Amino acid sequence: MIFVWLIVGSLLPSMLIAWGATFVVRRFGPGLGMVDSPGHRKVHSRPMPTCGGLAVWLGVVLPFVAGQAALQAMVGGKAPFLVDMLPQGIVGHLPGLEEQSGKLWTLLAGGTVLMILGLIDDLRGLGWKLRLSVQTGVALVLALSGWQLQAFLDAPWFTVPLSVFWIVGLVNSFNMLDNMDGLSAGVAAIAAAILAAVMLIAPDPITNQPQLFVAGFLLVIVGSLLGFLWHNRPPARIFMGDTGSYLIGYLIAMATLTASFAGYQEVPPHAILAPLCVLAVPIYDTTTVVMIRLRNGRSPFEGDKSHFSHRLVELGMTKAQAVGTIYLTTATCGLGALLLHQVNLVGAAVILTLVACVLVLIGILETTGRHNAARNRDQDDGAK
């Protein structure tokens, strides 16, 4: 019952807020210059409202504003009727939630900075050095404040830079992935939903209880993305732009740093690899795009059509089929994360090998398809 309350209470408000807010951005955004024009590296052929990330941000922040007000009222004894409405299992967590609320608002403040950075980038355009500097600065502040990857090492000289790299990497991974209707937001929703499920079935190594706080946070993200996706699904009527892609990459990165995936007793250490399974597709896309650009002698920060989705379209898929394929690949790789805390080291190796095999198989199919297409073009040119 407590899980039902958590899921409904987290998903529904954020979804409705983002859904309604996106209507507003679609209606008034173009008059404020929130328009993405077609270009040589764009897949849309007409001006499109953008900055839909504003609606995603509202879908995340406003439920927490309302929840914070209700939480303070309940803990302070000013709203006993609200306490009576909650399941007893949730009531026992109220003091802990209030204690953690300061960290929540610090986390959301960082997301707001990146959302504003993306908004300015969408409206005016910013150089990659400035964007990367601000992203790194935000990540460094959060890492020094305690949000660090669990590496089972008491070595801040290692874990702090690693955490900064993780946050900045995911921010840019979801930004790179935002190149087709519904793609980045859909992959983020799938990833956040699977991570939330992991939080509910994998106990915290200290309390041995489900990680309700992190699960609820992730479900709010899922709800906000679903509300936005109603407008962004193919054919999209609005783009979320850098405003949204920076935000969702950051939020998912911070959720993985907040969660406890592994411990020394109840939860095996290899469970820490769960985020790599869930986020395998964004990582794969970013890695291959950077490799392709460097191989062609271009800057990794120069936009083009070398993304995973574009390469699938080059193989003959429609854009909708390419997006659906990436959704299924994300889910296939991510589902392995649900098992990592239940298996031994050999089982973990099998799961990670399966994820690697999926990505290698995709790489082989892509390479073969490109070679065949190139050979057919050469034969056609020779016949002329």
N, C-alpha and C positions, 0 to 999 in steps of 0.2 A: 504493500500500500504506500509506503514511504517513497518508493521509486516512482510510482504513478504521480504522486503529488509533485515530486521533483521535476519529472519530465514535463508534465503539463504546465506547472508553474513557471518553468524556465523557458520552454519552447513557445508557448502560445502568445504571451505578451510581447516578446521580442519580435516574433513573426508579424503580428498585427501592426506594431509600430513601424517596422521597416517597410511593410507592404504599403501602408498609408503614406509614409514619408516619401517613398519613391514616387508616388503620384505627384506630390508637391514639387519635387525636384524636376520631374519631367515637365511639369506645367510652367514653372517659373525659371528654371535653370538656364534655358537658352537665352532669355532676356538679360541674364547676368554674364553671358559669355561662356556658359558651361556647355560647349559644343565641341565634338570631336569631328574634324573634317577629314574626308578621304585623303589618302596619300599612297605613295608607291609601296610602302610596307604595311598598309592597312588592308583588311579584308572586306570592309564595308564600302559601299559605293555612293552613299549620301550622308550629309551631315547628321550626326546622331547626338542626342542629349547625353552628357557625361556627368561625372562627379556624383554618380549614384552611391558612391562610398559614404557620402554624407548621411544617407538614409540608413546604411548599415551601421554607421557609428551611433546614430540616434537609437536604432534598435537594440544596440548593446548597452548604451549608457543610461537611457531613460528607465529601463526596468530596474537597474541597480540603484538609481536615484530614489525610485519609489520603494524599492526593497530596503534601502538604508533607513528611510524615514519610518517605515513600518517596524523595522528591527529595533530601532532606538525606542519607539513607543512601547513595544512589547517587553523589552528588557527593562525599561524604566517603569513598568507597571501601569502605563497610561492607556493601554489597549488590551485589557484582559479578554475581550470578546474575540480578538484576533488570535490570541493564544489558544482559546478554546476551540477554534476552527481547525487548528493544525493537529496532525497526528502526533502522538506522544513521542515517537521516535525523532521527529524534527524539533520538537520543543527542547529536548535535551541538548541540541546543538546550538541553540540561540546565543548563549554566552560566548561560545567559541567563534561563531560567525561575527559577533560584534568585535571580538578581539582581533580578528583577521581583516576587518574592514579597512583599516588604514593601509594595509598592503594592497588591497584591491584598488583603492583610489590612486595610489602611487603608480600601479600598473596601468590603470586607465589613463592617467595623465601622460604617460609615455606614448600610449596609443594615440592620444589626441594630438600630441606634437607631430607624430608621423602622418596623421590624417591631414593636418593643416599643411605639412610639407607637400603631401601629394596633391592637395587642393591647389596650392600655388603652382605646382608643376603642371597640373592640368590646364590652368588658366593662362599662365605666362611662359611656362617652359623653364627648366633649371638645368644647369650643367651637371654632369654626372659626379664631378668632384664635390660640389656642394651637397648634392643629395646623399652621397655616400658618407660625407663628413657628419651631417646631421644624424643619419641613421646610426653611425658608429658612436657618436656622442651619447645618444639616448640609450643604446645598448650597453655602453660602458657604465653609465650611471646606474642602470638597473642591476648589472652584474656586480658592481661594487656594493650595492645595497643588499645583496644576498641571493639574487636569482642566478644560480650557477648550475651548470650541468653536473650531475652526479657521476664522478669518475672514481669514487672511492679513494680519493687522494686528498690529503690536507696540504694542497699546494696551490695557493691562489695565483701564483705566477703562471700556472698552466690552465687552471679551470676558468679564470676570468677571461683571458684571451679566447679560449675555446668557446665560452658562452657568448661572447661578443660576436665571434664568427658565426655561431649558430643562429643568433637573432638576425643579424644583417643578411646572412645567407638566405634564410626563409623569407624575409621581407622582399628580397629581390627575386627569389624563386617564384613566389606567387605573382609578383609584378610581371615577370617574363611569361608566366603561364596565362596571363590575361590577354589573349590574342584571338579568341573566338567567342561567340555568343554562349554565355552560361558556363564557360570552361573553368576559369579560376575560382569563381564562387561555388560552382558545383563540386569541384575537387576539394575545396576547403570545407564544405559542408559534410562531405563523406568522411574526410579525415577527422574533423572535429567530432562527428557522431561516433566513429570507431574509438577514438581516444576516450570519449565520455563513457562508452561501454566498458572499456578497460578499467576506468576509475571505479565503476560500480561493481565489477566482479573481482578485481584484484585488490586485496586489503592493504591498507597502509601498514608498513612494516613495524611501526611503533604502536599504533592503537589497535591494529588488527580489525579495523572497521572500514567499510567502503569510503572512498574519498569523495564525499558528497559535495564539498565546496568546489573542488576542481571540476567535478562532473557537471554541476550546475552552471558553472562559468562556461564550460564548453557547449552546453545545451543552449545557453543564451546566444552564443555565437551561431550555432546551427539554426536556431529560430530566425535570427536576423537575416542570415543568408538565404533561408527559404523564402522569407517575405520579399527579399530583393529579387530572387531568381524568378518569381512569378512575372516580373517585368523584363528580366534579362535572358529568359529562355529563348531559344531560336524560334522565330526571328526576333532578335532583341529590340526593345523599344527604348533602352537606355543602357549605357555602359557605366561601370563603377569607377573606371579610370584609376589613376595612381592613388587618388583619394581613398579608394577602397582596397586596392591590392596591397598597399603599404600596411594598412591597418590590419587586414586579416592575416597577413604573413606574420606580423608582429604578435598579434593576439594568440595565434596557435603556437608560436615559438615560446611565448611566456607561459602558456598553459603547460607545455612539456617541462619547463623549468620549475614550475610550481608543484607539479605532481611528484609523487614518490612511486617510481616504477619498480624499484628493487630494494632489497635490504639484505642483511646478513643472516636472517633466520627464516621467517615465514616465506618471504619472497626471494627467489634465487637472483643472484646478481645479473645474470644474462637478460632478465626482464627489462633492464634499462635500455635494451635495443628496440623496444616496442615502437618508439617514434620513428626509427629508421624504416621500419616496415610500413607504417602508416603514411609516411611522407616520401616514400621511395619514388613516386612518379614526379613530383616537383623537383626533387633532387636530380633525378635522371634527366629531366628536361633541361635544367640549368647547366648540368655538367656537359651534356652533348652539345648544347648551343654554344657554350664557351669554347669547346674544343673545335667545333666547326669554324667559328669566327677566327680563332687564332690560326688554324690551319690555312685559312684563306687570306691571312695577313691583315685582318681587320681587328678593330678594337672590340673587346668583349662587351663593351657598353654601347655599341652601335646597333640600333634596331634593324631587324631584317625578317625574312620569312623562313628561317631555318629551325623553327621550333618543332617540337614533337608533333603537334597538331598539323602544322603545315606539311610536314613530311608525310603524314598519313594521307593527307589530301592529294599529295603528289603521287601516291600509290594508286589512286583511283577512288578513294572514299569521298563521299559528300562531307560537308562540314559537320552536319548533324551526326553522321556515322563516326567521324573522327572524335568528336566530343564524347559520344557514347562509348567508344572504345577506350578512351582515357578514363572515363568514369569506372568502367569494369576493371581496368588494370589497377586503378587506385584501390578499389574494393578488394580485389584478389590479393594484392600485396598486403593491404592493411589488415585483413582478417587474421593473418598469422599472429598479429600482436595480441589477439584475444587468448592465445594459447601459451605465449611465452612464459607467463608466470606459473603455468601448470606442468611444464615439462622439465626434464633434466637437461644437462648440457648437450647431450646427443640430440635430443628432440629439438633444442634451440638451433643447433647446427642444421638440422633438416629443414626447419622453417625458413631460416635465412638463405639456405641454398635454393629452396623453391622460389623465394622472392627474386634472387639473383637470376635464376633460370628464366623467369618470366621476362625480366628486363633484357637479358641476353637474347632470348627468342625474338623479342620485338626488334632489337637491334639487327639481328640477322635478316628478318623479313624486310626491314627498311632498306638495308644495304643491297639485298638481292633485288628488290623492286626498283631501286634507283639505277642499278647496273643494267637491268633489263630495259628500263625506259631509255637510258642513254644509248644502248645498243640498237634499239628500234629507231631512235632518231638518226643515228649514223647510217643505218641501212636505208632509211627514207631519203636522206641527203644523197647517198650514193646512187640511188635509183633515178634521181632527177637529172 
